[in-house]
Amino acid sequence: MVKHMIIWNLKEEFSSEEKAQIKAEMKVALEALKGKVPGLVDIKVYIDPLATSNGDVMLDSTLESFEALKAYAVHPDHVEAADTKVRPYTSARSCMDFEI
């Protein structure tokens, strides 16, 4: 099993209201990948960080294997979610993948 975790920062140009809407849409789009992407065991998106955080959105996903992670990266549904709901709105991305 592999954990794939990402923390994003949203672009500063968005208002608080816009950021709330963007985060909600990111959550829906990414969590909808469960059951669509082979090898994706679980996926959760956290959008309400405490004030002590330096990230806006966190993805916590579990995949069956490293091969499943590589397939997830190029799966059309994942690419569409990333291209339409994530990349246009984020300024920074940190990722950590590891075996569990």
Chimera marker file (.cmm) of the C-alpha trace (Angstrom):
<marker_set name="trace">
<marker id="1" x="0.000" y="0.000" z="0.000" r="1" g="1" b="0" radius="0.5"/>
<marker id="2" x="1.109" y="3.545" z="-0.738" r="1" g="1" b="0" radius="0.5"/>
<marker id="3" x="0.102" y="6.842" z="0.825" r="1" g="1" b="0" radius="0.5"/>
<marker id="4" x="-0.079" y="9.844" z="-1.508" r="1" g="1" b="0" radius="0.5"/>
<marker id="5" x="-0.417" y="13.108" z="0.414" r="1" g="1" b="0" radius="0.5"/>
<marker id="6" x="-0.499" y="16.619" z="-1.001" r="1" g="1" b="0" radius="0.5"/>
<marker id="7" x="-0.812" y="20.066" z="0.541" r="1" g="1" b="0" radius="0.5"/>
<marker id="8" x="-1.779" y="22.970" z="-1.689" r="1" g="1" b="0" radius="0.5"/>
<marker id="9" x="-1.829" y="26.719" z="-1.191" r="1" g="1" b="0" radius="0.5"/>
<marker id="10" x="-4.426" y="28.680" z="-3.114" r="1" g="1" b="0" radius="0.5"/>
<marker id="11" x="-3.485" y="31.750" z="-5.094" r="1" g="1" b="0" radius="0.5"/>
<marker id="12" x="-3.631" y="34.953" z="-3.058" r="1" g="1" b="0" radius="0.5"/>
<marker id="13" x="-5.702" y="36.724" z="-5.724" r="1" g="1" b="0" radius="0.5"/>
<marker id="14" x="-8.897" y="35.011" z="-4.564" r="1" g="1" b="0" radius="0.5"/>
<marker id="15" x="-11.193" y="36.466" z="-1.905" r="1" g="1" b="0" radius="0.5"/>
<marker id="16" x="-12.083" y="34.458" z="1.191" r="1" g="1" b="0" radius="0.5"/>
<marker id="17" x="-15.473" y="33.640" z="-0.305" r="1" g="1" b="0" radius="0.5"/>
<marker id="18" x="-13.897" y="32.511" z="-3.581" r="1" g="1" b="0" radius="0.5"/>
<marker id="19" x="-11.365" y="30.375" z="-1.699" r="1" g="1" b="0" radius="0.5"/>
<marker id="20" x="-14.140" y="28.662" z="0.258" r="1" g="1" b="0" radius="0.5"/>
<marker id="21" x="-15.955" y="27.808" z="-2.999" r="1" g="1" b="0" radius="0.5"/>
<marker id="22" x="-12.745" y="26.621" z="-4.700" r="1" g="1" b="0" radius="0.5"/>
<marker id="23" x="-11.862" y="24.385" z="-1.748" r="1" g="1" b="0" radius="0.5"/>
<marker id="24" x="-15.349" y="22.874" z="-1.674" r="1" g="1" b="0" radius="0.5"/>
<marker id="25" x="-15.194" y="22.128" z="-5.408" r="1" g="1" b="0" radius="0.5"/>
<marker id="26" x="-11.708" y="20.599" z="-5.067" r="1" g="1" b="0" radius="0.5"/>
<marker id="27" x="-12.991" y="18.320" z="-2.308" r="1" g="1" b="0" radius="0.5"/>
<marker id="28" x="-15.983" y="17.118" z="-4.317" r="1" g="1" b="0" radius="0.5"/>
<marker id="29" x="-13.991" y="16.541" z="-7.519" r="1" g="1" b="0" radius="0.5"/>
<marker id="30" x="-11.105" y="14.701" z="-5.876" r="1" g="1" b="0" radius="0.5"/>
<marker id="31" x="-13.166" y="12.561" z="-3.498" r="1" g="1" b="0" radius="0.5"/>
<marker id="32" x="-15.336" y="11.530" z="-6.468" r="1" g="1" b="0" radius="0.5"/>
<marker id="33" x="-12.320" y="9.655" z="-7.853" r="1" g="1" b="0" radius="0.5"/>
<marker id="34" x="-12.901" y="6.843" z="-5.355" r="1" g="1" b="0" radius="0.5"/>
<marker id="35" x="-14.468" y="3.963" z="-7.256" r="1" g="1" b="0" radius="0.5"/>
<marker id="36" x="-13.412" y="5.413" z="-10.615" r="1" g="1" b="0" radius="0.5"/>
<marker id="37" x="-9.631" y="4.983" z="-10.462" r="1" g="1" b="0" radius="0.5"/>
<marker id="38" x="-8.415" y="1.386" z="-10.204" r="1" g="1" b="0" radius="0.5"/>
<marker id="39" x="-6.167" y="0.818" z="-7.215" r="1" g="1" b="0" radius="0.5"/>
<marker id="40" x="-7.377" y="3.912" z="-5.333" r="1" g="1" b="0" radius="0.5"/>
<marker id="41" x="-8.394" y="2.503" z="-1.948" r="1" g="1" b="0" radius="0.5"/>
<marker id="42" x="-9.324" y="5.726" z="-0.165" r="1" g="1" b="0" radius="0.5"/>
<marker id="43" x="-9.180" y="9.468" z="-0.715" r="1" g="1" b="0" radius="0.5"/>
<marker id="44" x="-10.039" y="12.321" z="1.622" r="1" g="1" b="0" radius="0.5"/>
<marker id="45" x="-9.646" y="16.050" z="1.132" r="1" g="1" b="0" radius="0.5"/>
<marker id="46" x="-9.413" y="18.391" z="4.116" r="1" g="1" b="0" radius="0.5"/>
<marker id="47" x="-10.409" y="22.011" z="3.525" r="1" g="1" b="0" radius="0.5"/>
<marker id="48" x="-10.732" y="23.569" z="6.989" r="1" g="1" b="0" radius="0.5"/>
<marker id="49" x="-7.200" y="23.980" z="8.358" r="1" g="1" b="0" radius="0.5"/>
<marker id="50" x="-6.572" y="25.520" z="11.746" r="1" g="1" b="0" radius="0.5"/>
<marker id="51" x="-5.002" y="28.978" z="11.876" r="1" g="1" b="0" radius="0.5"/>
<marker id="52" x="-1.642" y="27.384" z="12.758" r="1" g="1" b="0" radius="0.5"/>
<marker id="53" x="-1.491" y="25.736" z="9.308" r="1" g="1" b="0" radius="0.5"/>
<marker id="54" x="0.461" y="27.035" z="6.355" r="1" g="1" b="0" radius="0.5"/>
<marker id="55" x="-1.513" y="25.099" z="3.733" r="1" g="1" b="0" radius="0.5"/>
<marker id="56" x="-5.062" y="25.585" z="2.467" r="1" g="1" b="0" radius="0.5"/>
<marker id="57" x="-6.063" y="22.105" z="1.257" r="1" g="1" b="0" radius="0.5"/>
<marker id="58" x="-4.740" y="18.625" z="2.019" r="1" g="1" b="0" radius="0.5"/>
<marker id="59" x="-5.298" y="15.431" z="0.069" r="1" g="1" b="0" radius="0.5"/>
<marker id="60" x="-4.775" y="12.131" z="1.894" r="1" g="1" b="0" radius="0.5"/>
<marker id="61" x="-5.079" y="9.100" z="-0.363" r="1" g="1" b="0" radius="0.5"/>
<marker id="62" x="-4.228" y="5.418" z="-0.154" r="1" g="1" b="0" radius="0.5"/>
<marker id="63" x="-3.431" y="3.291" z="-3.179" r="1" g="1" b="0" radius="0.5"/>
<marker id="64" x="-2.839" y="-0.432" z="-3.547" r="1" g="1" b="0" radius="0.5"/>
<marker id="65" x="0.731" y="-0.118" z="-4.836" r="1" g="1" b="0" radius="0.5"/>
<marker id="66" x="3.335" y="2.152" z="-6.380" r="1" g="1" b="0" radius="0.5"/>
<marker id="67" x="2.132" y="0.979" z="-9.796" r="1" g="1" b="0" radius="0.5"/>
<marker id="68" x="-1.415" y="2.048" z="-8.854" r="1" g="1" b="0" radius="0.5"/>
<marker id="69" x="-0.038" y="5.482" z="-7.890" r="1" g="1" b="0" radius="0.5"/>
<marker id="70" x="1.631" y="5.842" z="-11.289" r="1" g="1" b="0" radius="0.5"/>
<marker id="71" x="-1.611" y="4.820" z="-13.041" r="1" g="1" b="0" radius="0.5"/>
<marker id="72" x="-3.621" y="7.247" z="-10.861" r="1" g="1" b="0" radius="0.5"/>
<marker id="73" x="-1.375" y="10.122" z="-11.957" r="1" g="1" b="0" radius="0.5"/>
<marker id="74" x="-2.374" y="9.684" z="-15.615" r="1" g="1" b="0" radius="0.5"/>
<marker id="75" x="-5.930" y="8.388" z="-15.201" r="1" g="1" b="0" radius="0.5"/>
<marker id="76" x="-8.269" y="10.601" z="-17.291" r="1" g="1" b="0" radius="0.5"/>
<marker id="77" x="-10.665" y="11.313" z="-14.414" r="1" g="1" b="0" radius="0.5"/>
<marker id="78" x="-7.777" y="12.373" z="-12.155" r="1" g="1" b="0" radius="0.5"/>
<marker id="79" x="-6.216" y="14.517" z="-14.884" r="1" g="1" b="0" radius="0.5"/>
<marker id="80" x="-9.567" y="16.233" z="-15.520" r="1" g="1" b="0" radius="0.5"/>
<marker id="81" x="-10.094" y="16.980" z="-11.804" r="1" g="1" b="0" radius="0.5"/>
<marker id="82" x="-6.540" y="18.302" z="-11.470" r="1" g="1" b="0" radius="0.5"/>
<marker id="83" x="-6.715" y="20.401" z="-14.633" r="1" g="1" b="0" radius="0.5"/>
<marker id="84" x="-10.126" y="21.941" z="-13.909" r="1" g="1" b="0" radius="0.5"/>
<marker id="85" x="-10.466" y="22.094" z="-10.108" r="1" g="1" b="0" radius="0.5"/>
<marker id="86" x="-6.923" y="22.209" z="-8.718" r="1" g="1" b="0" radius="0.5"/>
<marker id="87" x="-4.130" y="23.574" z="-10.928" r="1" g="1" b="0" radius="0.5"/>
<marker id="88" x="-5.882" y="26.787" z="-12.050" r="1" g="1" b="0" radius="0.5"/>
<marker id="89" x="-6.365" y="27.866" z="-8.424" r="1" g="1" b="0" radius="0.5"/>
<marker id="90" x="-3.190" y="26.761" z="-6.627" r="1" g="1" b="0" radius="0.5"/>
<marker id="91" x="0.138" y="28.521" z="-6.268" r="1" g="1" b="0" radius="0.5"/>
<marker id="92" x="2.128" y="25.879" z="-4.411" r="1" g="1" b="0" radius="0.5"/>
<marker id="93" x="2.065" y="22.097" z="-3.994" r="1" g="1" b="0" radius="0.5"/>
<marker id="94" x="3.944" y="19.825" z="-1.619" r="1" g="1" b="0" radius="0.5"/>
<marker id="95" x="3.726" y="16.066" z="-2.027" r="1" g="1" b="0" radius="0.5"/>
<marker id="96" x="4.882" y="13.068" z="-0.027" r="1" g="1" b="0" radius="0.5"/>
<marker id="97" x="4.435" y="9.480" z="-1.171" r="1" g="1" b="0" radius="0.5"/>
<marker id="98" x="5.427" y="6.544" z="1.035" r="1" g="1" b="0" radius="0.5"/>
<marker id="99" x="4.761" y="2.864" z="1.588" r="1" g="1" b="0" radius="0.5"/>
<marker id="100" x="2.576" y="1.767" z="4.464" r="1" g="1" b="0" radius="0.5"/>
<link id1="1" id2="2" r="1" g="1" b="0" radius="0.2"/>
<link id1="2" id2="3" r="1" g="1" b="0" radius="0.2"/>
<link id1="3" id2="4" r="1" g="1" b="0" radius="0.2"/>
<link id1="4" id2="5" r="1" g="1" b="0" radius="0.2"/>
<link id1="5" id2="6" r="1" g="1" b="0" radius="0.2"/>
<link id1="6" id2="7" r="1" g="1" b="0" radius="0.2"/>
<link id1="7" id2="8" r="1" g="1" b="0" radius="0.2"/>
<link id1="8" id2="9" r="1" g="1" b="0" radius="0.2"/>
<link id1="9" id2="10" r="1" g="1" b="0" radius="0.2"/>
<link id1="10" id2="11" r="1" g="1" b="0" radius="0.2"/>
<link id1="11" id2="12" r="1" g="1" b="0" radius="0.2"/>
<link id1="12" id2="13" r="1" g="1" b="0" radius="0.2"/>
<link id1="13" id2="14" r="1" g="1" b="0" radius="0.2"/>
<link id1="14" id2="15" r="1" g="1" b="0" radius="0.2"/>
<link id1="15" id2="16" r="1" g="1" b="0" radius="0.2"/>
<link id1="16" id2="17" r="1" g="1" b="0" radius="0.2"/>
<link id1="17" id2="18" r="1" g="1" b="0" radius="0.2"/>
<link id1="18" id2="19" r="1" g="1" b="0" radius="0.2"/>
<link id1="19" id2="20" r="1" g="1" b="0" radius="0.2"/>
<link id1="20" id2="21" r="1" g="1" b="0" radius="0.2"/>
<link id1="21" id2="22" r="1" g="1" b="0" radius="0.2"/>
<link id1="22" id2="23" r="1" g="1" b="0" radius="0.2"/>
<link id1="23" id2="24" r="1" g="1" b="0" radius="0.2"/>
<link id1="24" id2="25" r="1" g="1" b="0" radius="0.2"/>
<link id1="25" id2="26" r="1" g="1" b="0" radius="0.2"/>
<link id1="26" id2="27" r="1" g="1" b="0" radius="0.2"/>
<link id1="27" id2="28" r="1" g="1" b="0" radius="0.2"/>
<link id1="28" id2="29" r="1" g="1" b="0" radius="0.2"/>
<link id1="29" id2="30" r="1" g="1" b="0" radius="0.2"/>
<link id1="30" id2="31" r="1" g="1" b="0" radius="0.2"/>
<link id1="31" id2="32" r="1" g="1" b="0" radius="0.2"/>
<link id1="32" id2="33" r="1" g="1" b="0" radius="0.2"/>
<link id1="33" id2="34" r="1" g="1" b="0" radius="0.2"/>
<link id1="34" id2="35" r="1" g="1" b="0" radius="0.2"/>
<link id1="35" id2="36" r="1" g="1" b="0" radius="0.2"/>
<link id1="36" id2="37" r="1" g="1" b="0" radius="0.2"/>
<link id1="37" id2="38" r="1" g="1" b="0" radius="0.2"/>
<link id1="38" id2="39" r="1" g="1" b="0" radius="0.2"/>
<link id1="39" id2="40" r="1" g="1" b="0" radius="0.2"/>
<link id1="40" id2="41" r="1" g="1" b="0" radius="0.2"/>
<link id1="41" id2="42" r="1" g="1" b="0" radius="0.2"/>
<link id1="42" id2="43" r="1" g="1" b="0" radius="0.2"/>
<link id1="43" id2="44" r="1" g="1" b="0" radius="0.2"/>
<link id1="44" id2="45" r="1" g="1" b="0" radius="0.2"/>
<link id1="45" id2="46" r="1" g="1" b="0" radius="0.2"/>
<link id1="46" id2="47" r="1" g="1" b="0" radius="0.2"/>
<link id1="47" id2="48" r="1" g="1" b="0" radius="0.2"/>
<link id1="48" id2="49" r="1" g="1" b="0" radius="0.2"/>
<link id1="49" id2="50" r="1" g="1" b="0" radius="0.2"/>
<link id1="50" id2="51" r="1" g="1" b="0" radius="0.2"/>
<link id1="51" id2="52" r="1" g="1" b="0" radius="0.2"/>
<link id1="52" id2="53" r="1" g="1" b="0" radius="0.2"/>
<link id1="53" id2="54" r="1" g="1" b="0" radius="0.2"/>
<link id1="54" id2="55" r="1" g="1" b="0" radius="0.2"/>
<link id1="55" id2="56" r="1" g="1" b="0" radius="0.2"/>
<link id1="56" id2="57" r="1" g="1" b="0" radius="0.2"/>
<link id1="57" id2="58" r="1" g="1" b="0" radius="0.2"/>
<link id1="58" id2="59" r="1" g="1" b="0" radius="0.2"/>
<link id1="59" id2="60" r="1" g="1" b="0" radius="0.2"/>
<link id1="60" id2="61" r="1" g="1" b="0" radius="0.2"/>
<link id1="61" id2="62" r="1" g="1" b="0" radius="0.2"/>
<link id1="62" id2="63" r="1" g="1" b="0" radius="0.2"/>
<link id1="63" id2="64" r="1" g="1" b="0" radius="0.2"/>
<link id1="64" id2="65" r="1" g="1" b="0" radius="0.2"/>
<link id1="65" id2="66" r="1" g="1" b="0" radius="0.2"/>
<link id1="66" id2="67" r="1" g="1" b="0" radius="0.2"/>
<link id1="67" id2="68" r="1" g="1" b="0" radius="0.2"/>
<link id1="68" id2="69" r="1" g="1" b="0" radius="0.2"/>
<link id1="69" id2="70" r="1" g="1" b="0" radius="0.2"/>
<link id1="70" id2="71" r="1" g="1" b="0" radius="0.2"/>
<link id1="71" id2="72" r="1" g="1" b="0" radius="0.2"/>
<link id1="72" id2="73" r="1" g="1" b="0" radius="0.2"/>
<link id1="73" id2="74" r="1" g="1" b="0" radius="0.2"/>
<link id1="74" id2="75" r="1" g="1" b="0" radius="0.2"/>
<link id1="75" id2="76" r="1" g="1" b="0" radius="0.2"/>
<link id1="76" id2="77" r="1" g="1" b="0" radius="0.2"/>
<link id1="77" id2="78" r="1" g="1" b="0" radius="0.2"/>
<link id1="78" id2="79" r="1" g="1" b="0" radius="0.2"/>
<link id1="79" id2="80" r="1" g="1" b="0" radius="0.2"/>
<link id1="80" id2="81" r="1" g="1" b="0" radius="0.2"/>
<link id1="81" id2="82" r="1" g="1" b="0" radius="0.2"/>
<link id1="82" id2="83" r="1" g="1" b="0" radius="0.2"/>
<link id1="83" id2="84" r="1" g="1" b="0" radius="0.2"/>
<link id1="84" id2="85" r="1" g="1" b="0" radius="0.2"/>
<link id1="85" id2="86" r="1" g="1" b="0" radius="0.2"/>
<link id1="86" id2="87" r="1" g="1" b="0" radius="0.2"/>
<link id1="87" id2="88" r="1" g="1" b="0" radius="0.2"/>
<link id1="88" id2="89" r="1" g="1" b="0" radius="0.2"/>
<link id1="89" id2="90" r="1" g="1" b="0" radius="0.2"/>
<link id1="90" id2="91" r="1" g="1" b="0" radius="0.2"/>
<link id1="91" id2="92" r="1" g="1" b="0" radius="0.2"/>
<link id1="92" id2="93" r="1" g="1" b="0" radius="0.2"/>
<link id1="93" id2="94" r="1" g="1" b="0" radius="0.2"/>
<link id1="94" id2="95" r="1" g="1" b="0" radius="0.2"/>
<link id1="95" id2="96" r="1" g="1" b="0" radius="0.2"/>
<link id1="96" id2="97" r="1" g="1" b="0" radius="0.2"/>
<link id1="97" id2="98" r="1" g="1" b="0" radius="0.2"/>
<link id1="98" id2="99" r="1" g="1" b="0" radius="0.2"/>
<link id1="99" id2="100" r="1" g="1" b="0" radius="0.2"/>
</marker_set>
